[in-house]
Amino acid sequence: MHDKKNKTIGRRARWLAGLAVGAMTVAAPAHAETLQGALAKAYENNPTLTGARAQQRANDENVPIQKASGLPNIGTSADYEEILVQPGNSFSSPSRSLSLGGRVTVPIYQGGAVRNAVKAAKYRVEAGQADLRATEASVFSQVVGAYMDVIRDIAIVQLNQKNVSVLRTNLQATSDRFEIGDLTRTDVAQSRARLALAEGDLRTSEANLIASREAYIKLVGEAPVDLQAPPVLPNLPATAEDAVAIALNTNPDIEAANQLVNASKSDIGAARATRMPKLSGIVSGGYSDYLGSIQGVDQNGNRFAQTTTSATAGLSVTLPIFQGGRPSAQVRQAQSRTSQAIENYVAIERDVIAQTRGAYAAWQANERIIAATEQAVSANGLSLEGVRAENSVGTRSILDILNAEQEYLNTQVQLVSARRNSYVAAFSVLAAMGKAEARDLGIEGGALYDPEVNYRRVRGQIFDWADDPKPQQQATDTKAVPAATADVPAYVEAGPKQ
């Protein structure tokens, strides 16, 4: 009889120990959301990301803006005048005139200002593209965190709901036993107090779930519906040293900082050009028509000409001699900013190393916490069953059962939290390594956004009327998304192994 009872307790303990694991997995209907799907929606619709793309397109325009300083400048003018008061001693002055003019200025030598300014702009375009990669990884990290938060908080709500249900059953059983004199009023009070605390914990977990769902909506643009368990993350490093080695080569923040150093060095050359001579070629022409308003004839009896034309060509040389120290101040300023960029590169490199090592340590620690907590869940499940069995024969009190149930709940919550923390930390490792972008994660949907496409489109643009279409909103708003609730799906509970 005792052997049969022990086997029953063992099977129930194994089943209870599996609840914390099962709590991380929700029933997945045909249209369940995947992590890849959530990332794809954020990739298309997150305003932080779409705004960063627009910012980079604006950054691209600095290259043609700087190139324009080295290209010919063509301008025309037209003037019409009515002479209201004629000079008293002028008998051949026109009373009206129409003048047309044109001028072409061709920069020949600018002391290296244009060349260095264009180089600096190109380096900043490359830095901006790296920043866009970093923004993408940051948004994806937030989406992964929000996705896992929703899964975790659903599991915690479910665990608290089950705990409340169990405690209500305990309270009813305790009250029944009190009625027949088997237990005391103290036992009933303890059961009622523990139920009240559990109901408070349930309300707290429901509020946390609502907050997690709203954070998900903010990032993804849609409500989280039937989230599936996340896939195994690819390309995780074997050691922290491996992760750091990859991060130093591919982290976008380091790449951006390096390009900004190069841009700052080019700024020094552009500043030095302010004290160099400048040479330009100039061609101009003009046409004037006095509209028949010149009266009189010349000494030969010919009527004065009513139109004139002119054309000139030449070179213009500007040689700065003294500018009050402005050029040297600008050079020193650019040199100091280059020093700042170099130090900023070192600071970012340090930060990336620290982030990578910290994320790797957190990932490994949570993996060990998961293994230990799984054992704790299993042990506390067995302990709870044992305490209940011992209470039935009078060797354990109601308080012992309540404490065992609380410990079992705590370890279950710790397990689902550790699973969430481990996954998020592992993704943070990938982000620090520069491997958490759309091209690395198999994002579902259409073609990926390539900032190089826009840069190639505009870098050689010299037409003054080549505007883009009117700006339109790219990200979706969330005004029509219903407010999040604390509703949770039912457990998918597997029966005990036979």
Residue pairs with C-beta under 8 A, 6 or more apart in sequence:
5 389
9 382
9 385
9 386
9 389
10 382
11 496
11 497
12 381
12 385
12 496
13 378
13 381
13 382
13 384
13 385
14 378
14 381
14 496
14 497
15 381
15 493
15 494
15 495
15 496
16 381
16 384
16 385
16 408
17 374
17 377
17 378
17 381
17 382
18 494
19 159
19 162
19 377
19 412
19 491
19 493
20 155
20 159
20 373
20 374
20 377
20 411
20 412
20 415
20 416
21 374
21 377
21 415
22 491
22 492
22 493
22 494
23 154
23 155
23 156
23 158
23 159
23 412
23 416
23 491
24 151
24 152
24 155
24 229
24 416
24 419
25 229
25 492
26 151
26 154
26 226
26 227
26 228
26 489
26 492
27 226
27 489
27 490
27 492
28 226
28 228
29 226
31 225
31 226
32 225
32 226
32 227
32 228
33 224
33 225
33 226
33 227
33 228
34 228
34 231
34 444
35 144
35 147
35 227
35 228
35 230
35 231
36 231
36 441
36 442
36 443
36 444
37 444
38 143
38 147
38 216
38 220
38 224
38 227
39 140
39 143
39 144
39 438
39 441
39 443
40 443
40 444
40 445
41 220
41 221
41 222
42 49
42 139
42 140
42 143
42 219
42 220
42 221
43 49
43 136
43 140
43 438
43 443
43 445
43 448
43 449
44 445
45 220
45 221
45 474
45 475
45 476
46 139
46 143
46 219
46 220
46 221
46 475
47 474
47 475
48 135
48 139
49 135
49 136
49 139
50 474
50 475
51 475
52 131
52 132
52 135
52 136
53 132
53 449
53 451
53 474
54 471
54 474
55 128
56 125
56 128
56 129
56 131
56 132
56 451
56 454
57 451
57 454
57 458
59 124
59 125
59 128
60 125
60 128
60 451
60 454
60 455
60 458
60 459
61 458
62 121
62 124
62 125
63 118
63 121
63 122
63 125
63 455
63 458
63 459
64 458
64 459
64 460
64 461
64 462
65 121
66 114
66 117
66 118
66 120
66 121
67 114
67 118
67 459
67 462
68 462
69 107
69 110
69 113
69 114
69 117
70 107
70 110
70 114
70 115
70 118
71 107
71 462
72 104
72 105
72 106
72 107
73 104
73 105
73 106
74 102
74 103
74 104
75 102
75 103
76 100
76 101
76 102
76 103
77 99
77 100
77 101
77 102
78 98
78 99
78 100
78 101
79 97
79 98
79 99
80 96
80 97
80 98
80 99
81 96
81 97
81 98
81 99
82 95
82 96
83 93
83 94
83 95
83 96
83 97
83 293
86 93
86 95
87 93
91 295
91 296
92 294
92 295
92 296
92 304
93 294
94 290
94 291
94 293
94 294
95 293
96 290
96 291
96 293
97 288
97 289
97 290
97 291
97 293
98 288
98 289
98 290
98 291
99 286
99 287
99 288
99 289
100 286
100 287
100 288
101 284
101 285
101 286
101 287
102 284
102 285
102 286
103 282
103 283
103 284
103 285
104 282
104 283
104 284
105 280
105 281
105 282
105 316
106 280
106 281
106 282
106 283
107 114
107 278
107 279
107 280
108 279
108 280
108 281
108 315
109 277
109 278
109 279
110 273
110 276
110 278
111 272
111 273
111 274
111 275
111 276
111 277
111 278
112 269
112 270
112 272
112 273
112 276
113 270
113 273
113 274
113 276
115 269
116 266
116 267
116 268
116 269
116 270
116 273
117 266
117 270
119 263
119 266
119 269
120 263
120 264
120 266
120 267
120 270
121 263
123 259
123 260
123 262
123 263
123 266
124 259
124 260
124 263
125 455
126 255
126 259
127 255
127 256
127 257
127 259
127 260
127 263
128 256
128 451
129 451
129 452
129 455
130 252
130 253
130 255
130 256
130 259
131 252
131 253
131 256
132 451
133 252
133 255
133 434
133 437
134 252
134 253
134 256
136 437
136 438
137 252
137 431
137 434
137 436
137 437
138 431
139 219
140 427
140 431
140 436
140 437
140 438
140 441
141 424
141 427
141 428
141 431
141 436
142 219
143 216
143 219
143 220
144 230
144 423
144 424
144 427
145 424
146 212
146 215
146 216
146 219
146 220
147 216
147 224
147 227
147 230
148 230
148 420
148 423
148 424
149 212
149 215
149 216
149 420
150 209
150 212
150 213
150 216
150 224
150 227
151 227
151 229
151 230
151 420
152 212
152 416
152 417
152 419
152 420
153 205
153 208
153 209
153 212
154 209
154 227
154 488
154 489
155 416
156 205
156 208
156 209
156 413
156 416
156 417
157 202
157 205
157 206
157 209
157 486
157 488
158 488
158 491
159 409
159 412
159 413
159 416
160 198
160 201
160 202
160 205
160 409
161 202
161 488
162 491
163 198
163 201
163 202
163 405
163 409
164 195
164 198
164 199
164 202
166 405
167 191
167 194
167 195
167 198
167 402
167 405
168 195
170 191
170 194
170 195
170 398
170 401
170 402
170 405
171 188
171 191
171 192
171 195
174 183
174 187
174 188
174 191
174 398
175 188
175 191
177 183
177 187
178 184
178 185
178 187
178 188
183 398
187 397
187 398
187 399
190 398
190 399
190 402
191 398
191 402
194 402
194 405
194 406
206 486
207 486
209 484
209 486
209 488
210 484
210 485
210 486
213 223
213 224
213 484
213 485
214 483
214 484
216 223
216 224
217 223
217 224
217 478
217 481
217 484
218 478
221 475
221 476
221 477
221 478
221 481
222 481
223 481
223 482
223 484
226 489
230 423
233 423
233 426
233 427
233 430
234 440
234 441
235 430
235 433
235 435
235 440
236 363
236 426
236 429
236 430
237 243
237 246
237 360
237 429
237 433
239 360
240 356
240 357
240 360
240 361
243 356
243 357
243 359
243 360
243 429
243 432
243 433
244 353
244 356
244 357
246 433
246 434
246 435
247 254
247 352
247 353
247 356
247 432
247 433
247 434
248 254
248 349
248 352
248 353
249 434
250 433
250 434
250 435
251 352
251 432
251 433
251 434
252 434
253 348
253 351
253 352
254 345
254 348
254 349
254 352
257 341
257 344
257 345
257 348
257 349
258 345
260 341
260 344
260 345
261 338
261 341
261 342
261 345
263 341
264 334
264 337
264 338
264 340
264 341
265 338
267 334
267 337
267 338
268 331
268 334
268 335
268 338
270 334
271 327
271 330
271 331
271 333
271 334
272 327
272 331
274 320
274 323
274 326
274 327
274 330
275 320
275 323
275 327
275 328
276 320
277 317
277 318
277 319
277 320
278 317
278 318
279 315
279 316
279 317
279 318
280 315
280 316
281 313
281 314
281 315
281 316
282 312
282 313
282 314
282 315
282 316
283 311
283 312
283 313
284 311
284 312
284 313
285 309
285 310
285 311
285 312
286 308
286 309
286 310
286 311
287 307
287 308
287 309
287 310
288 307
288 308
288 309
289 306
289 307
290 306
290 307
291 306
292 306
293 306
294 304
294 305
294 306
295 304
296 303
296 304
297 303
297 304
298 304
320 327
352 432
355 428
355 432
356 429
356 432
356 433
359 425
359 426
359 428
359 429
359 431
359 432
360 425
360 429
362 421
362 425
362 428
363 422
363 425
363 426
363 428
363 429
366 418
366 419
366 421
366 422
366 425
367 422
369 414
369 418
369 421
369 422
370 415
370 418
370 419
370 422
373 411
373 414
373 415
373 418
374 415
376 411
376 414
376 415
377 408
377 411
377 412
377 415
380 404
380 407
380 408
380 411
381 408
383 404
383 407
383 408
384 401
384 404
384 405
384 407
384 408
387 396
387 400
387 401
387 404
388 396
388 401
388 404
390 396
390 400
391 397
391 398
391 400
391 401
427 436
430 436
430 440
438 448
438 449
439 448
